Every structure is written in C-alpha cells, then in structure tokens.
Amino acid sequence: MKTRLRYFLEINRNKCTGCQACVLACSYHHSKTFNLSSSCIDIYRNNSNGNIEINLDQSRCDMCPDEDIPLCMQFCAVNAINFIRTREKNL
C-alpha cells in the first residue's frame, strides 16, 4: 500500500485578529479583484465580544500554485495561517 502526502491550510483561531488581509489576498488570487465573495476564506469578527469565526473552504483552495507560498499566508501579519501535511494511504 502506498501513501501520499496531502497539504492543506489551517488558520489558528488563537492568533487570528480578524483583520481579513488573508480574505482580500485570496479574493485577489481568484478574481483579480478585491471581492470578498470570491475568497475561499470567510472571517467574521464580533466587535462587541471579540469572538472570531473562520471558515476556510479547502475544496476551493488551490494553494496559489503560481506563488512560492499561498497569498493568504504571505499577507497574514500575525502568522496565523500554516501548512499542514498529512499522509494518506492509497488503496
């Protein structure tokens, strides 16, 4: 049985400030405009209590193949976005 590596992104909720720089960078990658609806990342910050909700659509994320690292990671000032590598067994 062979294994393959799978890469995906993870956003650390404890580090994220909700600034949405990653959302804008992702939207620019996908649509060449700053259109929040074209981003794979959705971040909502409740300013009254400071809670941050994060949704990262891994099925739409292509990891910015023309970049050395994904744009969302490049523009995250607090380094809240990381690559995660897992091994999957192929049948």
PyMOL commands that set and color helices and strands:
alter all, ss='L'
color gray80, all
select helices_A, chain A and resi 21-31+36-38+71-74
alter helices_A, ss='H'
color red, helices_A
select strands_A, chain A and resi 3-11+41-45+52-56+81-89
alter strands_A, ss='S'
color yellow, strands_A
deselect
rebuild
show_as cartoon
